[in-house]
């Protein structure tokens, strides 16, 4: 799993410049999901959804603790996780890299072996990383030439990039791959096998998951214990801190700036303009934006090479023929799109659509699937790979039938949510094949026609020609929220033209009769 990874940086997804041979090979040998989405574009809630198979409103871990806005900081003790289920079925669990799945409870509390690497950024002061540098005679972490803008009050903006004065072997990415390979080799020596390898674990990156339930029974007898091993890279999340060879790998002249750098924020929620000021986009020249994107590409290539090392080790250990590999990310990154960096309260494709690659031994090669699938589906998929009879409830569906080339019935939409980062900010999104509806209670809603406006520059929510589309999507979103039990629907009940069958004032005790007469739901079709 990677962090804050744009789909359009991978060769397998059509980038003609960025070198990602190992992930491209994974796509060629397995299935590429072209409509893979995160349930929320922020690290901790998304990673908790991967771990639990539950939507954020359901698992209730809604914000990153670094800028927590009063929400919970850990999953409930009785929350179902795929890791708990695999552990109960005899699997050995490893997680090497970014956790960011809670504060009080670490990855070890869910059964994962590996150093406790907390937080959102590369923890370059971590004792195990420092020991790694010493073991290999590598120089300490040091950076120069920081790139940052200027915030509205005149203070330095967030660090976006810097040069790293270490060889590639000393980078945190190389360290994570090395520790992953060491764990895999140790488990192989100890007779752990029948496994699956790949990106997409408790957090969502490199994930190696075992295969069959009977192997768990053999594990009880001390034979061939299966394993799940995840490598969660901290990048290409900003700041992009790289050695010169990667910092300068790509010529900025190759970079075509996103069309949405022409964003005016006209008819958009004002929070987007505020976030643009926070990230200081307009205080830097466009040439610097091109360079930042070129450096981001270098970061992607560095990580691809480390994933290649892990996959090579898997093959050398003889695990390839019975090991599944899953690669994904927690969410995307703006890299200047809509005059923004990072992520935030704007539900654009740049941060909600993510890469998803799945290789399963014996499954068809080189498939491309366009069904709407989600990070929450990873939990059910991993358990299905393990042959577990237990499945996550409600929000997670196994992707193995798609990887097998089957054509099961599938929903023609994706539902996403956001709860805030620097401050509380609730949003809900319904994405269909052509349209996207975003409900923003604090200001104005958004409606995009992705066929005619793929860069989401023109908010058509108030345009009369899309009135019927808006009504249909609003009613569909309302129905889905009610079916899920997401109480956000209470805001929509009095504000929009939706059918309801309950006392919308929630004050039946005040008078009789209180309940509004039920209306027959209108017929709806998928858009």
Secondary structure, DSSP 4 states (H G I P E B T S, - for coil): -BSS--GGGSGGGT-SSS--HHHHHHHHHSEEETTEE-SSSSHHHHHHHHHHS--HHHH---S-GGG--SS-SS--TT---HHHHHHHTT-EEEEEEB--S-SSS-GGGGTEES--B-SSS--TT-HHHHHHHHHTTPPPP-EEEEE--B-TTS-B----EEEE-S-GGGSHHHHHHHHHHHHHHHHHHTTB-S-EEEE-SSSSSEEEE---HHHHHHHHTTSSB-EEEEEE--TTSSSEEE-HHHHTSS-GGG----GGGG---TTS-HHHHHHHHHTTGGGS-HHHHHHHHHHHHHHHHHHHHHHHHHHHHHHHTT-GGG-EEEEEBS----TTGGG--S--S---HHHHB--EEEE-TTSPSSEEE-S-EETTHHHHHHHHHTT-S----SS----HHHHTT------SEEEEEEEESSSEEEEEEEEESSEEEEE-TTS--EEEETTT-TT-----TT-GGGHHHHHHHHHHHHHHHHHHT-TTHHHHHHHS-----S-TTS-TTTSSS-SPPP-PPPP----
